[in-house]
Amino acid sequence: QKEVEQDPGPLSVPEGAIVSLNCTYSNSAFQYFMWYRQYSRKGPELLMYTYSSGNKEDGRFTAQVDKSSKYISLFIRDSQPSDSATYLCAMSPTSNTGTASKLTFGTGTRLQVTL
Amino acid sequence: ETGVTQSPTHLIKTRGQQVTLRCSSQSGHNTVSWYQQALGQGPQFIFQYYREEENGRGNFPPRFSGLQFPNYSSELNVNALELDDSALYLCASSGGTSGANVLTFGAGSRLTVL
């Protein structure tokens, strides 16, 4: 069983829809949770960064973390064709220098927003 | 402020050959990590370099090795290439004021092994 599970999609929605992307994980040591967006032939770009449980909002994006259920979500409101990309969840147990950059990623969900 | 740059962007090698990939980290970052992303998969952690030393490694064999230079740039070397090494290799930098686990990725080097 993978440490982080993510539905690979593809997920196709009409422009303006609310998109819900999810990941589950098994390692209770994870404390830091991120969402990255990756366009085709590009590197991942950080979208959201949260610590422990709770919600965080940034414009049209909302990240939720439920550590009791080991479940994280990313919501995209008023989705746009420019949101079409692969969305990767990533997690880390620590922010210390030691091995902090060892992120564990999900497989990514491909999102297509249609006109 | 420049981002993370990687070279080459694409390369083709044959099985058994060796390859060196290069990375320049973002200004102000002192840590470099390398990831392998196979087609349709999420990035997999290879290793991390901090203060010119490897201080974290994922589940990759010793034929994957690296270097970090005093200016925080880095190289990834892969010896005895295998077909399964075909992937996008991503370099990420972190550290400074942005936090050790807030990674900035480059666009990657796409390696094809024939």
Interface residues (C-beta under 8 A of the other chain):
Chain A: V4 Q6 P8 Y32 M34 Y36 R41 K42 G43 P44 E45 L46 Y49 L88 A90 S92 T94 S95 N96 T97 G98 T99 A100 S101 K102 L103 T104 F105 G106 T107 G108
Chain B: V4 T31 S33 G40 Q41 G42 P43 Q44 F45 Q48 Y50 N55 G56 G58 L90 A92 S94 G95 G99 A100 N101 V102 L103 T104 F105 G106 A107 G108
